[in-house]
Amino acid sequence: MSILYDEGQQAIATESRRVLDARMDKSRLLKLLEQVGEHDQPFWDTAVEQGWTALAIPEEHGGLGLGLTELGLVAQACGAATSGAPFLTGSCGLAQALLQGSDAALAGVWLPKLAAGEVTGCVAFAEGSSALPPVSSVTFADGKLSGTKPAVPGGIKADLALVWADCAGEAALVVAELSGAARAAVNSYDNSRLYADLGFDAAPATLVALGEAARHLALDVLARMAVVTAHEQVGGAEALLHIARDYAVTRKAFGQPIGAFQSIKHRIAEMYGLVEVARANCIHAAAQEGSEEFLLAAADARISATEAYDTNARDCIQIHGGIGVTWELGLHLHMRRARSLAVESGNLLFWEDLLVNQLTGEKA
């Protein structure tokens, strides 16, 4: 597959940026930072209205039948706007598990609702330092799920959860409705991500994969979510690059724009390089969807995009000086988002280990 976007993909990128530029409100996002359990409903209404929830779901289930490339372009626009809801990524992971899982009837029930934006999903994998922890914190038996999953992105508001659990000593992936689950909101530095501890007490759940099949499916789901997240990180990193550039050519010191000083121009050049490396890795990873190299490409994209967003968030604030840390300017929206995305869908330790294992041929 070409690593160049075709006309249709370019149109998706342009239109998604245009819509979000027109509808996002920085003051609304700043208020959300101080509210636990709330997300940016106008953003989510826009996502549903624009059909973004249906992008990567097959047409037979009410979706548009597109793929990670198109969803990634939308995620990139969302990253630039620091969008205030995590559901595109979580629902993508859940939808893929339903598509590849063993229960076709379950997929038939929920995929049309996910495509229409009538329900939202989250993925409960990321306890501790590994995206796939030992399967002991949650158990699944006789169609019932028991235990606790900590700090699940989207967990406060999601309708369904894809859960990594223990089933008689084997790894299992199960889907559980969250209407009866206990939800303890986590007050975080990025509250619009809706982190929550999910508690299950013999909650009804449906098995979608067991044993080695569950492990392979979980890694594939994580890889797809990582590619979407990496695109979001690239969008944020590129936005920060543009903000830093624009400030550097207008702010003056000692009678000239600060962008004329080597310490500033070199830093902005390095920010540009990080964005372009991460962008190339994201394009490549999305193009590898379904191939044997997909997991390796997803790790590349995730690692480089995390570095780009983290570095650009820090350097953009540094270039602005004292004004960069003020509440009103809002650069901390990107700093907070860079940190939250860095630990979602598996942190850097997980993806670096997986990358090494893929390169050396060891089991992930």
C-alpha positions as CSV (number, residue, x, y, z in Angstrom):
1,M,0.0,0.0,0.0
2,S,1.2,3.6,-0.8
3,I,2.3,5.7,2.1
4,L,0.7,8.7,0.4
5,Y,-2.9,9.6,1.2
6,D,-5.4,9.5,-1.7
7,E,-7.9,12.2,-2.4
8,G,-10.6,10.7,-0.2
9,Q,-8.3,10.4,2.8
10,Q,-7.0,13.9,2.3
11,A,-10.6,15.1,2.3
12,I,-11.3,13.3,5.6
13,A,-8.2,14.9,7.1
14,T,-9.2,18.4,5.9
15,E,-12.8,18.2,6.8
16,S,-12.2,16.8,10.3
17,R,-9.7,19.6,11.1
18,R,-12.2,22.2,9.7
19,V,-15.1,20.9,11.8
20,L,-13.1,20.7,15.0
21,D,-11.4,24.1,14.5
22,A,-14.9,25.6,14.2
23,R,-16.5,23.8,17.2
24,M,-13.9,23.3,19.8
25,D,-13.7,25.8,22.7
26,K,-10.6,26.1,24.9
27,S,-12.5,27.6,27.8
28,R,-14.8,24.6,27.8
29,L,-11.8,22.2,27.9
30,L,-10.2,24.2,30.7
31,K,-13.4,23.8,32.8
32,L,-13.4,20.1,32.2
33,L,-10.0,19.8,33.9
34,E,-11.6,20.7,37.2
35,Q,-14.6,18.4,36.8
36,V,-14.4,14.7,37.6
37,G,-16.6,12.4,35.6
38,E,-17.5,14.9,32.8
39,H,-16.4,14.9,29.1
40,D,-16.9,17.3,26.2
41,Q,-20.3,16.4,25.0
42,P,-20.3,18.8,22.1
43,F,-17.2,17.1,20.8
44,W,-18.7,13.7,21.1
45,D,-21.9,14.9,19.4
46,T,-19.8,16.1,16.5
47,A,-18.0,12.8,16.3
48,V,-21.3,10.9,16.0
49,E,-22.8,13.5,13.6
50,Q,-19.7,13.2,11.3
51,G,-19.8,9.4,11.3
52,W,-16.4,9.0,12.9
53,T,-17.8,6.3,15.2
54,A,-18.5,4.2,12.1
55,L,-15.3,4.7,10.2
56,A,-13.5,1.4,11.0
57,I,-16.6,-0.9,11.3
58,P,-17.7,-3.0,8.3
59,E,-20.6,-2.0,6.2
60,E,-22.6,-5.1,7.1
61,H,-22.6,-3.9,10.7
62,G,-23.7,-0.3,9.9
63,G,-20.2,1.1,9.5
64,L,-18.3,2.8,6.6
65,G,-15.9,-0.1,6.0
66,L,-12.8,2.0,6.1
67,G,-9.7,1.3,8.2
68,L,-7.0,2.6,10.5
69,T,-5.7,5.1,8.0
70,E,-9.0,7.0,7.9
71,L,-9.6,6.6,11.6
72,G,-6.0,7.8,12.3
73,L,-6.5,10.9,10.3
74,V,-9.6,11.8,12.4
75,A,-7.6,11.0,15.6
76,Q,-4.9,13.3,14.4
77,A,-7.4,16.2,14.1
78,C,-8.7,15.3,17.5
79,G,-5.2,15.4,19.0
80,A,-4.6,18.9,17.6
81,A,-7.8,20.0,19.2
82,T,-7.1,18.2,22.5
83,S,-10.6,16.7,22.2
84,G,-12.4,16.1,25.4
85,A,-13.5,12.4,25.2
86,P,-11.7,9.1,24.9
87,F,-14.4,7.0,23.2
88,L,-13.0,6.8,19.6
89,T,-10.0,4.8,20.8
90,G,-11.9,2.6,23.3
91,S,-14.7,1.9,21.0
92,C,-12.3,1.0,18.2
93,G,-10.6,-1.6,20.4
94,L,-13.9,-3.1,21.5
95,A,-15.2,-3.2,17.9
96,Q,-12.2,-5.1,16.7
97,A,-12.5,-7.6,19.5
98,L,-16.1,-8.2,18.6
99,L,-15.3,-8.6,14.9
100,Q,-12.5,-11.1,15.5
101,G,-14.0,-12.8,18.5
102,S,-15.9,-16.1,18.7
103,D,-19.4,-14.8,19.3
104,A,-21.0,-13.6,16.0
105,A,-24.3,-13.0,17.7
106,L,-22.7,-10.6,20.2
107,A,-21.0,-8.7,17.4
108,G,-24.3,-8.5,15.6
109,V,-25.9,-6.9,18.6
110,W,-23.3,-4.3,19.5
111,L,-21.4,-3.3,16.4
112,P,-24.3,-1.4,14.8
113,K,-24.8,0.5,18.1
114,L,-21.1,1.3,18.3
115,A,-21.1,2.5,14.6
116,A,-24.1,4.7,15.3
117,G,-22.6,6.2,18.4
118,E,-25.5,4.9,20.5
119,V,-23.1,3.1,22.9
120,T,-19.5,3.7,23.8
121,G,-16.8,1.2,24.7
122,C,-13.6,1.0,26.8
123,V,-10.8,-1.5,27.1
124,A,-9.7,-2.7,30.5
125,F,-6.1,-3.9,30.1
126,A,-3.6,-1.5,31.5
127,E,-3.0,-2.3,35.2
128,G,0.5,-2.0,36.5
129,S,3.5,-1.6,34.2
130,S,2.3,-4.0,31.5
131,A,-0.6,-3.7,29.1
132,L,-1.3,-7.4,29.6
133,P,-0.9,-8.0,33.3
134,P,-1.2,-11.4,35.0
135,V,-4.8,-12.5,34.8
136,S,-5.5,-12.6,38.5
137,S,-7.3,-9.3,39.3
138,V,-10.5,-10.3,37.6
139,T,-12.0,-13.7,37.2
140,F,-14.6,-15.1,34.7
141,A,-16.6,-18.2,35.4
142,D,-20.1,-19.4,34.5
143,G,-20.8,-16.2,32.5
144,K,-20.0,-14.0,35.5
145,L,-17.2,-11.5,36.0
146,S,-15.7,-10.6,39.4
147,G,-12.9,-8.3,40.4
148,T,-11.5,-4.8,39.9
149,K,-9.9,-3.1,36.9
150,P,-8.1,0.2,37.9
151,A,-7.9,3.5,36.0
152,V,-9.7,2.5,32.8
153,P,-9.9,5.3,30.3
154,G,-13.5,6.1,29.5
155,G,-14.6,3.9,32.3
156,I,-16.9,6.5,34.0
157,K,-19.2,6.9,31.0
158,A,-18.7,3.8,28.7
159,D,-21.5,1.4,28.2
160,L,-19.4,-1.7,27.4
161,A,-16.0,-2.9,28.5
162,L,-13.6,-5.4,26.9
163,V,-11.9,-7.0,29.9
164,W,-8.8,-9.1,30.3
165,A,-9.6,-11.8,32.9
166,D,-8.7,-15.2,34.3
167,C,-10.9,-18.2,33.3
168,A,-9.9,-21.3,35.2
169,G,-6.2,-20.5,34.9
170,E,-6.4,-19.3,31.3
171,A,-6.3,-15.8,29.8
172,A,-9.7,-14.7,28.6
173,L,-11.2,-11.7,26.8
174,V,-14.8,-11.0,27.8
175,V,-17.3,-8.2,27.0
176,A,-19.3,-6.9,29.9
177,E,-22.1,-4.3,30.1
178,L,-21.2,-1.6,32.6
179,S,-24.7,-0.7,33.7
180,G,-24.3,-2.8,36.8
181,A,-20.6,-2.3,37.4
182,A,-19.3,-0.2,40.3
183,R,-17.4,2.8,39.0
184,A,-15.0,4.8,41.2
185,A,-13.9,8.0,39.4
186,V,-10.2,8.8,39.4
187,N,-9.4,12.5,39.8
188,S,-6.5,12.9,37.4
189,Y,-4.5,15.6,35.7
190,D,-6.6,15.1,32.5
191,N,-10.1,14.5,33.8
192,S,-11.8,14.5,30.4
193,R,-10.2,11.0,29.8
194,L,-12.8,9.7,32.3
195,Y,-10.6,7.4,34.2
196,A,-12.4,5.0,36.6
197,D,-11.8,1.9,38.7
198,L,-14.3,-0.6,37.5
199,G,-15.6,-3.2,40.0
200,F,-17.4,-6.3,39.0
201,D,-19.4,-8.5,41.4
202,A,-20.6,-11.5,39.5
203,A,-21.5,-9.3,36.6
204,P,-22.9,-10.9,33.4
205,A,-20.3,-11.1,30.7
206,T,-19.7,-12.9,27.4
207,L,-16.5,-14.7,26.4
208,V,-15.0,-13.6,23.1
209,A,-11.6,-15.4,23.2
210,L,-9.8,-17.9,25.5
211,G,-6.2,-19.0,26.0
212,E,-3.7,-18.3,23.3
213,A,-6.4,-16.9,21.1
214,A,-7.2,-14.4,23.8
215,R,-3.6,-13.3,24.0
216,H,-3.2,-12.8,20.2
217,L,-6.5,-10.9,20.0
218,A,-5.6,-8.7,23.0
219,L,-2.2,-7.8,21.3
220,D,-4.0,-7.0,18.1
221,V,-6.5,-4.8,19.8
222,L,-3.8,-3.0,21.7
223,A,-1.8,-2.5,18.5
224,R,-4.8,-1.0,16.7
225,M,-5.5,1.3,19.7
226,A,-1.8,2.2,19.8
227,V,-1.9,3.3,16.2
228,V,-5.0,5.4,16.8
229,T,-3.4,6.9,19.9
230,A,-0.1,7.6,18.0
231,H,-2.0,9.5,15.4
232,E,-3.7,11.6,18.2
233,Q,-0.2,12.2,19.6
234,V,1.1,13.4,16.2
235,G,-1.8,15.8,15.9
236,G,-1.0,17.3,19.3
237,A,2.7,17.4,18.6
238,E,2.2,19.1,15.2
239,A,-0.2,21.7,16.8
240,L,2.5,22.5,19.4
241,L,5.1,22.9,16.6
242,H,2.9,25.5,14.9
243,I,2.1,27.3,18.1
244,A,5.9,27.5,19.0
245,R,6.8,28.7,15.4
246,D,4.1,31.4,15.4
247,Y,5.2,32.7,18.8
248,A,8.9,32.6,17.8
249,V,8.4,34.8,14.7
250,T,6.2,37.4,16.5
251,R,7.7,37.7,20.1
252,K,10.7,40.0,20.1
253,A,13.7,40.3,22.4
254,F,16.7,42.6,22.0
255,G,15.1,44.1,19.0
256,Q,14.5,41.0,17.0
257,P,12.1,38.0,16.9
258,I,13.2,35.3,19.3
259,G,13.1,32.8,16.4
260,A,16.3,34.4,15.2
261,F,18.2,33.0,18.1
262,Q,19.9,29.6,17.5
263,S,18.6,28.2,20.8
264,I,15.0,28.7,19.6
265,K,15.3,28.0,15.9
266,H,17.2,24.7,16.6
267,R,14.7,23.6,19.1
268,I,11.8,24.2,16.7
269,A,13.7,22.4,14.0
270,E,14.1,19.4,16.3
271,M,10.3,19.6,17.1
272,Y,9.6,19.4,13.4
273,G,11.9,16.4,12.9
274,L,10.2,14.5,15.7
275,V,6.7,15.2,14.2
276,E,7.7,14.0,10.8
277,V,9.4,10.8,12.0
278,A,6.3,10.0,14.1
279,R,4.0,10.8,11.2
280,A,5.8,8.5,8.9
281,N,5.7,5.7,11.4
282,C,1.9,6.3,11.9
283,I,1.3,6.2,8.1
284,H,3.3,3.0,7.8
285,A,1.6,1.3,10.8
286,A,-1.9,2.1,9.5
287,A,-0.9,0.7,6.1
288,Q,0.3,-2.5,7.7
289,E,-3.1,-3.3,9.2
290,G,-3.7,-7.0,9.1
291,S,-0.2,-7.9,8.0
292,E,2.5,-9.9,9.8
293,E,4.5,-6.7,10.4
294,F,1.6,-4.8,12.0
295,L,2.6,-5.4,15.7
296,L,6.2,-4.2,15.0
297,A,4.9,-1.2,13.0
298,A,2.4,-0.3,15.8
299,A,5.2,-0.3,18.4
300,D,7.4,1.9,16.2
301,A,4.5,4.4,15.8
302,R,3.6,4.4,19.5
303,I,7.2,5.0,20.7
304,S,8.0,7.7,18.3
305,A,4.7,9.5,18.7
306,T,5.0,9.5,22.5
307,E,8.5,11.0,22.3
308,A,7.3,13.6,19.8
309,Y,4.3,14.7,21.9
310,D,6.1,14.7,25.2
311,T,9.1,16.7,23.8
312,N,7.0,19.2,21.9
313,A,4.7,19.9,24.9
314,R,7.7,20.6,27.1
315,D,9.7,22.6,24.5
316,C,6.7,24.7,23.4
317,I,6.1,25.8,26.9
318,Q,9.8,26.6,27.3
319,I,9.8,28.7,24.1
320,H,7.0,30.8,25.5
321,G,8.7,31.4,28.8
322,G,6.7,32.5,31.8
323,I,3.4,33.0,29.8
324,G,3.6,29.4,28.7
325,V,2.6,28.1,32.1
326,T,-0.4,30.3,32.6
327,W,-3.9,28.8,32.8
328,E,-5.4,31.1,30.2
329,L,-2.9,30.3,27.4
330,G,-3.9,26.6,27.7
331,L,-0.6,25.0,26.7
332,H,-1.0,22.7,29.7
333,L,-3.9,21.1,27.9
334,H,-1.4,19.6,25.6
335,M,1.1,18.8,28.4
336,R,-1.6,17.0,30.3
337,R,-2.8,15.1,27.3
338,A,0.7,14.1,26.3
339,R,1.2,12.6,29.7
340,S,-2.2,10.8,29.8
341,L,-1.8,9.3,26.3
342,A,1.7,8.2,27.2
343,V,0.3,5.7,29.7
344,E,-2.9,4.6,27.9
345,S,-3.0,1.5,25.6
346,G,0.2,0.3,27.2
347,N,3.0,2.5,28.4
348,L,6.4,3.0,26.8
349,L,8.0,0.1,28.8
350,F,5.5,-2.3,27.4
351,W,5.9,-1.1,23.8
352,E,9.7,-1.0,24.0
353,D,9.8,-4.5,25.4
354,L,7.4,-5.7,22.6
355,L,9.5,-3.9,20.0
356,V,12.6,-5.7,21.2
357,N,10.8,-9.1,21.3
358,Q,9.5,-8.6,17.8
359,L,13.0,-7.7,16.5
360,T,14.7,-10.6,18.3
361,G,12.0,-13.2,17.5
362,E,11.1,-13.8,21.2
363,K,7.6,-14.3,22.3
364,A,5.9,-11.0,23.3
